[in-house]
Amino acid sequence: MQGSFNLEFLVDTFFVALSGVPTALIITIVALIVASPFGFLLALTRINRIPILSQFSRIYVSFVRGTPIIVQIFIIYNSVPLVISSLFSKLHIDKNVYEVNPIWYAFIVFSLNTIAILIEIFRSSLITVSKGQLEAAQSVGLTNVQAYRRIIIPQALVVALPNICTATINLIKATSLGYAMSLPEITLKAKVAANVGYNYVEAYIDIFLVYLIICSLTEYGFKLFERKLSSYKTTTAKGGQQYA
């Protein structure tokens, strides 16, 4: 085991780890795009107490929150190929499911996990908007879709944005678990580089620095976006009947 700190390796491996950033960002973006509409719709079922869907949403959130994401990764990464392989075998489809790029499993795992997080974020932000605003919009001839798009969602988004920022940053950091699916992301690339000379301290410092940079830039981007949305802030949510 190497006994001295290798500065040259630290610098070189930083760029190796940096090459895994696109994979981490693609997973994050796809998960957010997939999860956002599902999270919003399921949040509405909670707010409006729609039978069955409301209960399903509550159970789903509890299940995802109550299980470690690494366990979810192992379950989906190992069980989905078995189910699909069995199905293909019965249908006589000659396709090796084990050759599928593991990033597709990452999309599934992180999207399902993000849906549960966004359900609670959207639910808590929507109930801060006065129900009277929806009624007022309907009274001037706006449909529910138009009222939500023009009035409710912009205001709720201002409230939700800090939590969405936190969820996004946590999602970016969670992509480091992609190594369990052999994804060539930041952590795996740095650890593979460290295997040669056992320079794990340097590798983990590089991983720390890369994630720190990405998450700091993400937080800064959300702050800029939050400033643009600040015009939608309203004080009407302080009084009157709320959604919940």
N, C-alpha and C positions, 0 to 999 in steps of 0.2 A: 504494500500500500504506500502511495506516495506521501511523504511526510511534510513537504513544503508547499506553500501556497503558490500556484502557478498563474501568474498574472497574464501571461501570453495566452494560455488556455482560456482564461476568463474572458478576454477580449474576443478571441476567435469564436468561442461558443456562444457569446452574446448574439452574434449575427446568425449562428445556426439556429438558436432558439427563436430569433426574430423571423426566420423563414417559416415558422409554424403559425405565425399570426393570421395569415389568410384563412387557414382551416378553422381556427378558433372563431374568427369573425363571421365566416360563412355559416357556421353552426348557430351562432348567436342570432344573426339576422333572419335565417330561415325559421328558427324556433319562435322568434317574436312575431314574424309575419303570419305563421300558421296559428299561433296561440291567441293572438289579439282578437280576431272575430269570435272564436269559440269562447274565450274568456269573457268577452263583453256580453254575448248572448246568454251564457249561463249565469252571469251576474244579474241580468234582467229577470231571469227565472227565479232567482233568490229574492230580489226586491219585490216582484209581483206575486210571490208565493204560488207559482204555477205548480199544480199537483204533479207528482212523480219526478218531473225535471228538477224541481227545487230540492227534493230529497236526494236525488242522484247527485246534484251539484255539491250538496253539503257532504255527502259520504265521500265523493271523489276528492274534495279538498282535504278532508281528514286523512284519507288513505295516503295521498301523496305527501302531505306534511309529516305524517307519522312514520314514513319509511325513508332511510338514507338513499340518496340518489345513486350511490355506488351499487346498492342492492338492486335498484330499479334497472340499472345498466346491465348487470349480470343476468337478471331475469329475462329481459327483452333480448339481449344479445345472444343468449343461449336458447331461449324457448321459441322465439319467432322463427329462426331457421329450421328447427325441428318440426314445427307445425306446418310451415310452407313445404318443406321437403316431403312430409307425409302426404300432404294434399296433392303435390305434383306426382308422387308415386301412384296414388289412386287414380289420378286423371291421365296417367301415362305421358306426362310431360317431361321430356329429357332436358332438364336444366339443373345445373349444380348451384343451389342457393348459397353454398358456402363460398362462392367466388364473388358474391355481391360486395361492393365497396362498403366497408364498415361505417362510412359517413352517413349512409342511409339509416342505419340503426341509431346513430347519434341524433339525426333529425327527429326520429320517433321519440326517443327517450327525453330529450330536452324540450321538445314541443309539448309532450304530455305533462311534464313537470312545470313548465311555464304557464300552461293553461290554468292550473290550480292556483298559482301565485296571482295571475292577472284577475281571476274571478274575484278574489278578495279585494284587490286594489280597485277594480272598477266598481264593485259594490259599495265600498266605503266612500268613494269619491262621488258617486251618483246620488247618494242619500244626503249629501251636503247641499244639493241644489233644491230650492224650494219647489214643491209640487205645483204651487200656484203659477209658476212660469210655464209649465206644460199646459195647464188649463187656459192660461192667457193666450198662448200660441194657438191652441185649438179654437179659441173664440174668434180669432181673426182669420180663420180659414186654413191654417197650416195643418198638414197631416202629421201623424206621430213621427214618421220618418223625417219630415222636414224640420219639425220642432227639435228633435234630438240632434240632427245634423247642424242646425244653425244656432241653437240656443243652449240645449242641455249639455251636449258633449264638449263644446269649447270650454264651458265653465268647469265641468267636472274634470276635464283634462288638466286644467291649471292646478287643481287640488291633487290629482293623481300623479302628476309629473315627477315630483321628488321620489315617490315610491316606485314608479316605473324606472327611474334612473337607478335606484338601489337594486331593483330586480334585474336590470340589464347588467350591471356590474357583477352581481352575484352569478349571473348566467355565464358571463365571460370567464370568471374564475372557475366555475364548475366544469367548463370545457377541458380543464386540466385533467379531469378524470377520463378523458377520451383515450388515454394511454391504455386503459383496461380493454379497449376495443381495437388496440393496435393502430389508432389514428395518428398520423404524422403531425401532431400538433406541438405546441411549445414545449410541454413537459417531456414528452417522449423523445423529441429530437435532442434536447439537452442531455437527458439521461443516457441515451445511446452514445452520444459523443463522450460522456464521462466514463463509460464502461472500459474504454481502452486503457486509460491511466489511472482509474479510480479517483478522478477529480470531481467527486460528487459535491463537495462544498462549493467549488467554483460554479458548477452547473446549477445548483439551487440558487445561488446568488443571481445568476443570469435569469433564471426563471422568475425570481422575485422582481428584478428590475424591469423585465419585459411586461409582466402583468401590471406593475405599478404605472408604467408609462401608458399602457392601453387604457386602464381604468381611469387614470387622471384625465386623459384626453376625452374619454366618454363623458365623464362628469362635467367637464368644461363645456362640451357640446350641448348637454342637457340644460345647463345654466343659460346658455345663449338662447336656446329654444324657449325656455321658461320666460325670459324677458319679453320675447315676441308675443307670448300668450297672455301677458299680464294685463292687457287691455280688456280681457274677458272677465276679470275679477269682478265679483259683485257682492254686495252686502245683503242682498235679499234673502240669502240662505240662512241668515241669522234668525229670521222669524218666519212664521207661517208653517203650514203642514209640509213635512218632508216626504220623500218617496217611501221610506221604510216606516 
